[in-house]
Amino acid sequence: MIAKKLIAPALLASFGFAAFAVSVARADTPAEAPSADQMQMQLPPGWTMEDMQAMMVAATPGKMHERLAQDVGTWKMESTMWMHPGADPVTSTGSSKISPVMDGRFFLTEMSGEMPGMGPYSGLAISGYDNVSQEFVSTWVDNMGTGVANGTGELSDDGKTITWEYTYNCPVTKKPVVLREIDTTTGPGTKTLEMYGTDPKTGEEFKMMEIELTKE
């Protein structure tokens, strides 16, 4: 109980300090920005102005967030799915809506469609770019499971492709496995998602799904 009482104020102090850093990062005019003396008075013991600056940089959206913002909108989906290596393809249609949240720091993807033989499908992702780790980050959940997939992504040199690696728990092997997703911009208002997974019986990687998206 004593430990909990000590931890709670520490967490609140950290969140409060982070919120202060964000408010500084969002200041629109010099008049809104606190003076150096005011900022110094807010610093916890042992902190420096360089520490404060690092907090501000971590909290401020940048070019990579602008890259994610390019996909904001509603998309029509045409999907092709393979249940296992060598399986006949199965097709379906759906839609995907991408919206900015948290003042453009993250992006919410809401996906819906029909999973052949399994009924209506819906999924949610929260994606962003972590200024500290210098990588794209994402979390995915859907109505076809109770687990959470967590991923990181890397942008290609030409800026057209983000290659993601998601980790989730395989229901068959009961072990963590990797799902690879390649998100490629193919033209104005078009893109392709390719998903590669591992067959739990053979360990062979195969293309599980390909989605052609067209912006409405």
C-alpha positions as CSV (number, residue, x, y, z in Angstrom):
1,M,0.0,0.0,0.0
2,I,2.8,2.4,0.9
3,A,4.5,1.6,-2.5
4,K,1.3,2.5,-4.4
5,K,1.0,5.8,-2.5
6,L,4.5,6.7,-3.5
7,I,4.2,5.6,-7.1
8,A,0.9,7.4,-7.9
9,P,2.2,11.0,-7.2
10,A,5.4,10.2,-9.2
11,L,3.3,9.1,-12.2
12,L,1.1,12.1,-11.9
13,A,4.1,14.4,-11.8
14,S,5.6,12.7,-14.9
15,F,2.3,13.1,-16.8
16,G,2.0,16.7,-15.7
17,F,5.5,17.5,-16.8
18,A,4.9,15.8,-20.1
19,A,1.7,17.8,-20.6
20,F,3.6,21.0,-19.9
21,A,6.2,20.0,-22.5
22,V,3.5,19.4,-25.0
23,S,1.8,22.7,-24.3
24,V,5.1,24.4,-24.9
25,A,5.6,22.5,-28.2
26,R,2.1,23.6,-29.3
27,A,2.6,27.3,-28.6
28,D,1.6,29.2,-31.7
29,T,3.2,32.6,-31.0
30,P,6.1,33.9,-28.9
31,A,3.6,35.5,-26.6
32,E,2.3,32.0,-25.6
33,A,5.6,30.5,-24.9
34,P,6.8,30.7,-21.3
35,S,10.0,32.5,-20.5
36,A,13.3,30.7,-19.8
37,D,12.9,31.6,-16.1
38,Q,9.3,30.2,-16.0
39,M,10.5,27.0,-17.7
40,Q,13.4,26.7,-15.3
41,M,11.0,27.0,-12.3
42,Q,9.0,24.1,-13.6
43,L,11.9,21.7,-13.9
44,P,12.1,18.8,-11.5
45,P,15.3,18.4,-9.4
46,G,18.2,17.4,-11.6
47,W,16.5,18.3,-14.9
48,T,18.2,20.7,-17.4
49,M,16.9,22.8,-20.2
50,E,18.3,20.2,-22.6
51,D,16.1,17.6,-20.9
52,M,13.1,19.9,-21.4
53,Q,14.0,20.4,-25.1
54,A,14.2,16.6,-25.6
55,M,10.6,16.3,-24.2
56,M,9.4,19.0,-26.6
57,V,11.0,17.3,-29.6
58,A,9.5,14.0,-28.6
59,A,6.0,15.6,-28.4
60,T,6.1,17.5,-31.7
61,P,4.7,16.0,-34.9
62,G,7.1,16.1,-37.9
63,K,7.7,15.0,-41.5
64,M,7.0,11.4,-40.8
65,H,3.6,12.3,-39.3
66,E,2.9,14.3,-42.5
67,R,3.7,11.1,-44.4
68,L,1.1,9.2,-42.5
69,A,-1.4,12.1,-43.0
70,Q,-1.3,11.5,-46.7
71,D,-3.5,8.4,-46.2
72,V,-6.2,10.3,-44.3
73,G,-9.6,9.7,-46.0
74,T,-12.0,6.9,-47.0
75,W,-10.8,4.0,-49.2
76,K,-12.5,1.2,-51.1
77,M,-10.9,-2.2,-50.7
78,E,-10.7,-5.2,-53.0
79,S,-9.1,-8.1,-51.2
80,T,-7.6,-11.4,-52.2
81,M,-6.8,-13.9,-49.5
82,W,-5.0,-17.2,-49.3
83,M,-5.7,-19.5,-46.3
84,H,-2.5,-21.5,-46.7
85,P,0.4,-21.9,-49.1
86,G,-0.9,-23.1,-52.5
87,A,-4.6,-22.4,-51.6
88,D,-7.0,-21.1,-54.1
89,P,-7.5,-17.3,-53.7
90,V,-10.7,-16.0,-52.2
91,T,-11.9,-12.4,-52.9
92,S,-14.0,-9.9,-51.0
93,T,-14.6,-6.1,-50.8
94,G,-14.6,-3.6,-47.9
95,S,-13.7,-0.1,-46.8
96,S,-11.1,1.6,-44.7
97,K,-11.4,5.0,-43.0
98,I,-8.2,6.8,-41.8
99,S,-8.5,9.7,-39.4
100,P,-6.0,11.9,-37.5
101,V,-6.2,11.8,-33.7
102,M,-4.3,13.4,-30.9
103,D,-3.7,16.5,-32.9
104,G,-2.1,14.6,-35.8
105,R,0.3,12.6,-33.6
106,F,-1.5,9.4,-34.4
107,F,-3.9,8.0,-37.0
108,L,-6.9,5.8,-36.5
109,T,-7.7,3.2,-39.1
110,E,-11.2,1.7,-39.1
111,M,-11.5,-1.3,-41.5
112,S,-14.7,-3.2,-42.3
113,G,-15.7,-5.9,-44.8
114,E,-16.6,-9.5,-45.2
115,M,-14.4,-12.4,-44.2
116,P,-15.3,-15.2,-46.6
117,G,-16.9,-18.1,-44.7
118,M,-16.6,-16.3,-41.4
119,G,-19.0,-13.3,-41.6
120,P,-18.6,-9.5,-41.1
121,Y,-15.1,-8.3,-40.4
122,S,-13.9,-5.2,-38.6
123,G,-10.5,-4.0,-37.4
124,L,-8.9,-1.0,-35.7
125,A,-5.4,0.3,-35.8
126,I,-3.7,3.2,-34.0
127,S,-0.5,4.2,-35.9
128,G,2.1,6.9,-35.6
129,Y,5.8,7.7,-35.6
130,D,7.8,7.6,-32.4
131,N,10.2,10.5,-32.5
132,V,12.3,8.8,-29.8
133,S,12.8,5.4,-31.3
134,Q,12.8,6.9,-34.8
135,E,10.4,4.3,-36.2
136,F,6.7,4.0,-37.2
137,V,4.6,2.2,-34.6
138,S,1.2,0.6,-34.7
139,T,-1.2,-1.5,-32.7
140,W,-4.0,-3.6,-34.3
141,V,-7.1,-5.3,-33.0
142,D,-10.1,-6.9,-34.8
143,N,-13.2,-9.0,-34.2
144,M,-11.6,-12.2,-35.3
145,G,-9.4,-12.7,-32.2
146,T,-8.8,-11.5,-28.6
147,G,-5.1,-10.7,-29.0
148,V,-3.3,-7.5,-29.9
149,A,-0.8,-7.2,-32.7
150,N,2.0,-4.6,-32.1
151,G,4.2,-3.5,-35.0
152,T,7.0,-1.2,-36.1
153,G,7.6,0.1,-39.6
154,E,10.3,1.5,-41.8
155,L,9.9,3.9,-44.7
156,S,11.6,3.2,-48.0
157,D,14.1,5.7,-49.5
158,D,11.6,6.9,-52.1
159,G,9.0,7.5,-49.5
160,K,6.4,5.3,-51.2
161,T,6.5,2.1,-49.1
162,I,6.3,1.4,-45.3
163,T,7.3,-2.1,-44.4
164,W,5.7,-3.2,-41.2
165,E,6.5,-6.1,-38.9
166,Y,3.7,-7.0,-36.4
167,T,4.1,-9.5,-33.6
168,Y,1.1,-11.5,-32.3
169,N,0.5,-14.8,-30.5
170,C,-0.4,-17.7,-32.9
171,P,-3.5,-19.5,-31.7
172,V,-2.1,-22.8,-33.1
173,T,1.5,-22.8,-31.8
174,K,0.7,-20.6,-28.8
175,K,4.0,-18.7,-29.6
176,P,4.7,-15.2,-30.8
177,V,4.9,-14.9,-34.6
178,V,5.6,-12.2,-37.1
179,L,3.2,-10.8,-39.7
180,R,4.9,-8.8,-42.4
181,E,2.9,-6.0,-44.1
182,I,4.1,-4.0,-47.1
183,D,2.1,-0.7,-47.6
184,T,2.9,0.8,-51.0
185,T,1.6,4.0,-52.6
186,T,1.0,3.1,-56.2
187,G,-0.4,6.4,-57.5
188,P,-2.5,9.4,-56.7
189,G,-5.3,7.9,-54.5
190,T,-4.2,4.3,-54.9
191,K,-2.2,2.0,-52.7
192,T,-1.6,-1.7,-52.1
193,L,-1.3,-3.7,-48.9
194,E,0.5,-7.1,-49.0
195,M,0.5,-9.3,-45.9
196,Y,2.8,-12.2,-45.4
197,G,2.5,-14.7,-42.5
198,T,3.9,-18.0,-41.4
199,D,2.1,-21.3,-41.9
200,P,1.9,-22.8,-38.3
201,K,2.4,-26.4,-39.6
202,T,5.3,-25.9,-42.0
203,G,6.9,-22.7,-40.8
204,E,6.8,-21.5,-44.4
205,E,6.2,-17.8,-45.1
206,F,3.5,-17.1,-47.6
207,K,1.3,-14.3,-48.9
208,M,-1.8,-14.3,-46.9
209,M,-3.6,-11.3,-48.3
210,E,-3.3,-8.5,-50.9
211,I,-5.6,-5.5,-50.8
212,E,-6.0,-2.9,-53.5
213,L,-7.2,0.4,-52.1
214,T,-8.7,3.3,-54.0
215,K,-9.4,6.6,-52.3
216,E,-13.0,7.8,-52.6
